[in-house]
Amino acid sequence: MPAQETSAQPSPAPLSGAGGSFDSGAGQKADSAGYQAPYQTPPGHGPGPGAEGNYLYALQRVSAPAVCLIVTAVLGLGLHLLGIAGIIMHIGVAAAAMHQPAMPEMFISGPIAIIHNGINIILYLTILIGAIKMKGLENYGFAMTASIIAMIPCVSPCCLLGLPFGIWALVVLSDPAVKSSFKT
């Protein structure tokens, strides 16, 4: 009896996660040679099975950058509210010390500084509300807006807090699994 020859070689074992073959969440599977498409979640680090796992994964991912943006917004609000109080007190003290109306320079610089601080307070309120929405996965557009506003250097306290936290939030919000978990 002649021996049958097989030309097929055994294929390597497929990549496997916790429950079988690895799925990136986007429906792309790794091929048998181990190639993974770019922007694919590494094995063991992706969302769990189903929509509930995706939602929990997204909540976990947005939690830390949202809290950092909330802290940045609260610090900024406090600093700018103190700035407005200081300007008002400075004008009042200067007027009382001179027993006459405040100097004309104070009438120019005081309102301009108050308007500047008022605009920053509005921006910080936007960051605060957007970060709270981001933490609850409620409004993707508002969360993106808050992240972008936080990256504006002249808005963040000390020009150092908002930029890294805003970039971090944008990176997290760009994750397709996170984006798809938002309610709007």
BELSUL-V453829 format. One record per backbone hydrogen bond with DSSP energy under -0.5 kcal/mol. NH is the residue of the N-H (numbers start at 1). CO is the residue of the C=O. E is the energy in kcal/mol with one decimal. If there is no record, write none. Layout:
nh=[NH | NH]
co=[CO | CO]
e=[E | E]
This chain:
nh=[7 | 17 | 20 | 22 | 24 | 29 | 30 | 31 | 34 | 40 | 45 | 53 | 54 | 55 | 56 | 57 | 58 | 59 | 60 | 61 | 62 | 63 | 64 | 65 | 66 | 67 | 68 | 69 | 70 | 71 | 72 | 73 | 74 | 75 | 76 | 77 | 78 | 79 | 80 | 81 | 82 | 83 | 84 | 85 | 86 | 87 | 88 | 89 | 90 | 91 | 92 | 93 | 94 | 95 | 96 | 97 | 98 | 99 | 100 | 106 | 107 | 108 | 109 | 110 | 111 | 112 | 113 | 114 | 115 | 116 | 117 | 118 | 119 | 120 | 121 | 122 | 123 | 124 | 125 | 126 | 127 | 128 | 129 | 130 | 131 | 132 | 133 | 134 | 135 | 136 | 137 | 138 | 143 | 144 | 145 | 146 | 147 | 148 | 149 | 150 | 151 | 151 | 152 | 153 | 155 | 156 | 159 | 160 | 161 | 164 | 165 | 166 | 167 | 168 | 169 | 170 | 171 | 172 | 173 | 174 | 175 | 179 | 180 | 181 | 181 | 182 | 182 | 183]
co=[5 | 20 | 17 | 15 | 28 | 27 | 22 | 35 | 31 | 37 | 42 | 49 | 50 | 51 | 52 | 53 | 54 | 55 | 56 | 57 | 58 | 59 | 60 | 61 | 62 | 63 | 64 | 65 | 66 | 67 | 68 | 69 | 70 | 71 | 72 | 73 | 74 | 75 | 76 | 77 | 78 | 79 | 80 | 81 | 82 | 83 | 84 | 85 | 86 | 87 | 88 | 89 | 90 | 91 | 92 | 93 | 94 | 95 | 95 | 103 | 103 | 104 | 105 | 106 | 107 | 108 | 109 | 110 | 111 | 112 | 113 | 114 | 115 | 116 | 117 | 118 | 119 | 120 | 121 | 122 | 123 | 124 | 125 | 126 | 127 | 128 | 129 | 130 | 131 | 132 | 134 | 133 | 139 | 140 | 141 | 142 | 143 | 144 | 145 | 146 | 147 | 148 | 149 | 151 | 152 | 152 | 156 | 157 | 157 | 160 | 161 | 162 | 163 | 164 | 165 | 166 | 167 | 168 | 169 | 170 | 172 | 175 | 176 | 177 | 178 | 178 | 179 | 137]
e=[-0.5 | -2.4 | -0.6 | -1.6 | -1.6 | -0.5 | -0.6 | -1.4 | -1.8 | -1.0 | -1.9 | -0.8 | -1.5 | -2.5 | -2.4 | -2.4 | -2.3 | -2.5 | -2.2 | -2.2 | -2.4 | -1.1 | -0.6 | -0.6 | -2.0 | -2.2 | -2.3 | -2.2 | -2.2 | -2.5 | -2.3 | -2.5 | -2.5 | -2.5 | -2.5 | -2.8 | -2.4 | -2.5 | -2.4 | -2.3 | -2.2 | -1.9 | -2.1 | -2.2 | -2.6 | -2.2 | -2.3 | -2.4 | -2.5 | -2.3 | -2.0 | -2.9 | -2.4 | -2.0 | -2.1 | -2.3 | -1.3 | -0.6 | -1.2 | -0.9 | -1.2 | -1.3 | -3.4 | -2.3 | -0.6 | -1.4 | -2.6 | -2.5 | -2.7 | -2.5 | -2.7 | -2.4 | -2.5 | -2.1 | -2.2 | -2.0 | -2.2 | -2.7 | -2.3 | -1.9 | -2.3 | -2.8 | -2.8 | -2.6 | -2.6 | -2.2 | -2.5 | -2.5 | -2.4 | -1.4 | -1.3 | -2.7 | -2.2 | -2.4 | -2.4 | -2.5 | -2.0 | -2.3 | -2.7 | -2.2 | -0.8 | -0.7 | -1.6 | -0.5 | -1.7 | -1.3 | -1.9 | -1.4 | -1.2 | -0.7 | -1.5 | -2.8 | -2.3 | -2.4 | -2.4 | -2.3 | -2.5 | -2.3 | -2.8 | -1.4 | -1.3 | -2.9 | -2.2 | -0.6 | -1.0 | -0.6 | -1.0 | -1.9]
